[in-house]
Amino acid sequence: MRLMDHLFTYREDPELLLFFCAAFLICSRTTITQQVMSIEDLIAFQTRQSGLSFKKIMALALKLHGQYKQSVFCGALTQALPMAQSGEYPLFTRYPDQVALSQVRLREKIL
């Protein structure tokens, strides 16, 4: 909820979400480098709640945002992100097992 509050408060800076993600990864780097050894470990890391302080992550995100906004995004998020110029988006043929299994389970529940 706090993250959503900040995103609405700073709605003129949508790239703050990207800096928040980067700050979260920076704050979690010890856990990631020491405990994540496989895809299953990464999925478990992503699905469990972390003990990191929101204030610490948000402070780092705002610091990164202040220091690197102009150099990373050249002033505008929409101009800096690569988008498909023409034609269709590429087809994805290899989905993560977790996504495929959750779709199968959902279809089984429906039927």
C-alpha positions as CSV (number, residue, x, y, z in Angstrom):
1,M,0.0,0.0,0.0
2,R,2.8,2.4,0.8
3,L,4.4,1.8,-2.6
4,M,1.0,2.6,-4.3
5,D,0.7,5.8,-2.2
6,H,4.2,6.9,-3.4
7,L,3.4,6.1,-7.0
8,F,0.2,8.2,-6.9
9,T,2.0,11.0,-5.1
10,Y,4.8,11.0,-7.6
11,R,2.6,10.3,-10.7
12,E,4.6,12.7,-12.9
13,D,7.5,10.3,-12.4
14,P,6.4,6.8,-13.5
15,E,10.0,5.7,-13.7
16,L,10.1,5.7,-9.9
17,L,8.7,2.2,-10.0
18,L,11.8,1.0,-11.9
19,F,14.0,2.7,-9.4
20,F,12.1,1.1,-6.6
21,C,12.7,-2.3,-8.2
22,A,16.4,-1.6,-8.6
23,A,16.5,-0.4,-4.9
24,F,14.8,-3.6,-3.8
25,L,17.3,-5.8,-5.7
26,I,20.2,-3.8,-4.3
27,C,18.9,-4.2,-0.8
28,S,18.3,-7.9,-1.4
29,R,21.6,-8.7,-3.1
30,T,23.1,-10.6,-0.2
31,T,20.1,-12.9,0.0
32,I,19.9,-13.3,-3.7
33,T,23.6,-14.1,-4.2
34,Q,23.8,-16.5,-1.2
35,Q,20.5,-18.3,-1.3
36,V,19.2,-18.3,-4.9
37,M,20.9,-21.2,-6.8
38,S,18.1,-22.4,-9.0
39,I,14.9,-21.2,-10.7
40,E,12.9,-22.8,-7.8
41,D,14.9,-20.7,-5.3
42,L,14.2,-17.6,-7.3
43,I,10.5,-18.3,-7.5
44,A,10.5,-18.9,-3.7
45,F,12.3,-15.7,-3.1
46,Q,9.8,-13.8,-5.3
47,T,6.8,-15.3,-3.6
48,R,7.7,-14.9,0.0
49,Q,7.5,-11.7,2.0
50,S,10.8,-10.0,2.7
51,G,11.9,-8.5,6.0
52,L,13.3,-5.3,4.3
53,S,12.2,-2.0,5.5
54,F,10.0,-0.1,3.1
55,K,11.5,3.2,4.2
56,K,15.0,2.0,3.5
57,I,14.1,0.8,0.0
58,M,12.1,3.9,-0.8
59,A,14.9,6.2,0.4
60,L,17.3,4.4,-1.8
61,A,14.9,4.5,-4.7
62,L,14.4,8.3,-4.3
63,K,18.2,8.7,-4.1
64,L,18.7,6.7,-7.3
65,H,15.9,8.6,-9.0
66,G,17.5,11.9,-8.1
67,Q,21.0,10.9,-9.2
68,Y,20.3,8.9,-12.4
69,K,16.9,10.0,-13.8
70,Q,18.4,12.2,-16.5
71,S,21.2,9.8,-17.5
72,V,19.1,6.7,-17.6
73,F,15.9,8.0,-19.2
74,C,17.1,11.1,-21.0
75,G,14.2,13.0,-19.4
76,A,11.3,10.8,-20.6
77,L,10.4,7.2,-19.9
78,T,8.5,6.7,-23.2
79,Q,11.4,7.9,-25.3
80,A,14.0,5.7,-23.6
81,L,12.2,2.4,-23.5
82,P,12.6,0.2,-26.6
83,M,9.2,-0.3,-28.3
84,A,8.2,-2.3,-31.3
85,Q,8.5,0.0,-34.3
86,S,6.4,-1.8,-36.7
87,G,4.8,-5.2,-37.3
88,E,3.8,-7.6,-34.6
89,Y,5.4,-8.4,-31.3
90,P,7.5,-11.6,-31.3
91,L,5.7,-14.7,-30.3
92,F,6.7,-16.3,-27.0
93,T,7.2,-20.0,-27.4
94,R,8.8,-20.9,-24.1
95,Y,6.9,-20.0,-20.9
96,P,8.2,-20.5,-17.4
97,D,6.9,-23.7,-15.8
98,Q,5.2,-21.8,-13.0
99,V,3.0,-19.9,-15.5
100,A,2.1,-23.0,-17.5
101,L,1.2,-25.0,-14.4
102,S,-0.9,-22.2,-12.9
103,Q,-2.8,-22.0,-16.2
104,V,-3.4,-25.7,-16.2
105,R,-4.6,-25.6,-12.6
106,L,-7.0,-22.7,-13.4
107,R,-8.4,-24.6,-16.4
108,E,-9.0,-27.7,-14.2
109,K,-10.8,-25.6,-11.6
110,I,-13.0,-24.1,-14.3
111,L,-13.9,-27.5,-15.8
